[in-house]
Amino acid sequence: MADRRLKVFHTVAKHLSFTKAADQLCMTQPAVTFQIKQLEGQFNTRLFERSHGRIALTPTGQMVMDYAERILGMSEEMEKRVGELTGAMGGPLLLGASLTVAQYILPRILGEFKAQYPLVHAHMTVGNSEMIESRVADHALDVGLIESASHLPSLRTEVCCEDELVLVCAADHKFAGMQSVKPRQLAGEPYVNRELGSGTREFTDHYLLRCKVALEDLNVVMELGSIEAIKGVVETGLGVAIVSRATVAKERRLGTLAAVPLEPRLIRTFSFVHPKEKFRSRLLTTFVEFATAKMRQMTNGG
């Protein structure tokens, strides 16, 4: 419903790039430039300063951006509210999830949700917690499900369930038969870590520091951004790792990996994050409530 030129302006202003805006809007760059020139002509003023291949908002452009945020937000809210009053629940659900959740927990939940609400079309973006937070804050995603609390003041965090992290090692490793492993026993042990920006990595680092284990005392032999890659390396006996218990259920059944609780136990929360000021549709509210109930069942062994 909102003016097309305003949507184009908002996208360019958000990215400060005509090229990125064109990609996001599925338009050509000349078409984007034409829309901006039309809007500048309507206001009879420049909205962007252009210099050395870069652009920046003028003071007037910044004011227009502030209004555009509110106008587009109200327009989106109106469309969603009217849709909820006039038809069955459906439409796109733009969901982001960190790796652990996306690979091992959400597929089953999304399948059950789709079966119950067939007119819903879910689109899931997968990345580490930091990337998902950023895309939710930019309104590129409706909601994110991450492995740590949000760092961004513009986002609201809703805890949905608990998840235990355990030490995993090869089946013949010296830790495999233990009842538990203390953090100080990891000092000097070959260790396979998650990448920077990972919610698991951040949460584990804080835990080790609380347990008086200096991060430089870890013998990190590899940093990987894939849980499957970490499990594959650990199976070879190259090192140990700390991962969610939910991610190694198959390997434990097959006997290729051992999962040993840490002492003290390492338990984190999975959380939904969404913009504080953005209208939350009935579809989004229903999905969050549905997924929260299902995840609590799964993590409690239900």
N, C-alpha and C positions, 0 to 999 in steps of 0.2 A: 504493500500500500504506500510506503514512503517513496518520495521522489527518487528515481533511479540515479540522478546526478548526485544526490546526497549520499546514497550508498557507495557510489564510486569514490567520492571525495573521502568518506570515512575510511574506506579500505586503503587508499593511498596515504592518508594521514597517519593511519595506524602503523603502516610498514615504512613510511617515508621512502617509498620506491614505487615508481610507475610499473616497473617490470614485475615485481612481486604481486602488486595489486591486480595486474592483468592476468597473471597465472591463477590467483585465487578466484577471480571473477569469471574465468574462462572467456576473456575478451582479448582482443589484440591491443598492443600498447598504443597505437594511434587512436583507437576507439576510446581508450581510457583518457588520453590526453585531450581529445575532443570534448568529452563530458566535463572535464575540469575547466576547460576554457569557456564552455557554455555557462557554467556556474559562476566563474569569475566575471563573465560578461553581465550576468543577471545582477550581481552585487556591485558591479563597476569598481572592482578592486582586486588586487592580487591576493591569492590565498596561500601561495607557496613562493618562497625565495629559491631561485635556481642558480647554483654556482658550482663550477668545476665537477659537473656530473652528479652533484648531490642536491637534495631538496630539503627545505625546512619550512615549517609553518610560519607565516607572518603573524603579527599580533591579531589581526582580523581573522586569519585562518584558525588560530587557536580558539578564538571565541566561537567560530562556526563549528569547530570540532566538538566543543562542549555541548552546544545545542544539538548537533548531529547524534551524539551519544544518547541524549535523552529522547529525541524524536524517534530514532530507530528502535530504541528499547520499548517505547510506548506502542509503536506500530506492531512490533513482534508480539507484545503482550496482548494487544487487541485481537490479532489474528488467532492466537492460541485460545483465548477465552471464547471467541465466537465459534471456533471449531469445536470446542468442548460442549457448547450448548446445542449445537446443531447436528452432531453426528457421533458415531462410535469412536472410541479412543483409538487413535492411529497416528501415522506420520513418522517422520524421521526421529531417531534417538541417537544423538552424537555422543558416543561414550569413549572415554579414554581410560586405559588401565595400565598399571605397571606390570612388568614381565611375569612375576610370580602369579598374580591374580589372573592375568589374561590367558596364560597357558594352562593353568591347573585348576582354576575355580570357576571362572566366568562362562566358559563354553556351555557347560551343562545348564547353568542358570538362564542364559540367553535362550537356549533351546526350549526350556520349559515356559519362559515368558512369552516367546513367540507363539507357542502352541495355545496359550491362553488368550493372547491378543494378536491375532494374525494380521491386523492392519498396521502393526508397528514394524518399521524397517530400521533395525539397529545397524549402526556403522561404528566399528570399534577401532580406535587408534591405539597402538601398543608402543610403549616407550618406558624409560625410567621415570621415577616419581617426579623428578625435577622438570622434565620435559612436559609431562602431563599437566602438572600445576600451571606451567606457563601457558599452555594452550587453552586451559579452562579460563585463566585470567584474561586472555585475549578474546574470549567468547568464540573461539574456534571449536570448542567442545561444550556440550550442555553440562556434563558432569564428569568428574574423574574419580577413579578408585585407586588409591595409592597406599604404599606400605609405611607411611610415616605421617606425622602431622604436617599441615601446610605451613610454609614459611611466609606466605604472601598475605599481607593484611587485608587485601581485597576479597579473599576467599573465606567461606565458612566451612568448617570441618565438622563432619558427623561420623563419630566412631560407629562401626557396624559389627565388628567381631574381633576375636583374639586369634592369634596364630603363634605357634611355638617354633622357634628356631633351634635347630639341633646341629651337633657336629656330625659330619658324614665322612666316612673313610672306607677304604677298600676292605673287603670281608676278612682278609688275613692281616690287617693292620693291628698294631699292638693296642690301639684304643677300642677295637671292635668288640671285645668281650667285657668291657667295663660297664658298670652300672651308671656312671656319670663321669664327666671330665671337667676339671676345674680350669678356668681361663689361664692360670699361670702355667699349666702344662703345655699350652700352645707355644710358649716362648721358644724360638729356635726351630720349631717343627715346620717342615715345608708346608706352605699354606697357599691355597688358591683363593683369590679375593674377587669380589664383584668390582665393576668399574665405578669411578667417581660419578656422583649424581644418582647412584642407585639408592633407593630407600633402605634396602637390606644392608648395604655397605655402611651407610650413615648410622643406622641403628646399632649395628654390630660394633662399629668403632666406639660409639659412646658407651656401650656395655663394657668393652674391654678396658677403657679408661677408668670407668667406675670401679672395676675390679683390680685396679693398679697394674694393668698390663700396658706398657708403653707400646705404641703402634710401631715404633722403630725396632722393637724387639721381635716383631713378627718376621719370619723368614718367607716373605712373599715371593713365590716362584712364578706366579702368573696372575694377571688381572683380566677377567673375561666378562663380556656383557651378555652372555647367554647362560641360562641355568643348565640347559642340556650339555653345553660345552664343559661347564664346570663339573658336572656329574661324570662325563666321559673321561676327563683328566683324572679325577679322583679315583675312578675305577681302576686306572692303570697303576695306582700306588704312588703317583708322583707327589701327592700332597693330600692334605685334609681341607675341608671347607665348612663354612657355617651357612646352612640354607633352611628354608621352611620345611617342616616335617611333611607338609602336604605335597611337596615336589618329589619326594623319593619313595612314595608308596609302592610303585611298581618294582623298583630296584630292591626294596626290602623283601618283597614277596619272592623275587627271583634269587635273592641271596648274593647279588653282585655288590651291594653297598650295605654298610652298617650305619644306623642312625643312633647316636648316643646323646642323651640329654646333657645339657650343661648344668653345672652347679656353681652358683645359683641358676635357676631356670631362666631362660631368655624368652620372654613372651612379649609380643608387640600387638599393635592393633592395626587393622585395615580400616581406612577411612574414606568416605565420600567427600569430595570437595566441589563446591560450586560457588559462583559469584554471589556476594552478599546482596548486591543491589538488583540483581536480575530476577524478573518474575519467574517463578517455578511453576510449570504447567502441571496439570493433573497427570499427564503421561509420565513426567519425570518423577513426581511424588510417588506414583504407583510403582514405578520401577525400583526406586530406592527402597521402598518398604518391602517389596517382593524379594529383592536381592539380599537385603539385610537378614530377613527371616531365613532364607535358604542358606546363606553363608554360616549363620549361627548353627543351623542343623549340621552342616558339613563339618565344621571345625569342632563340634561337640560329639562327633562320631555318629550323627543321625543320618 
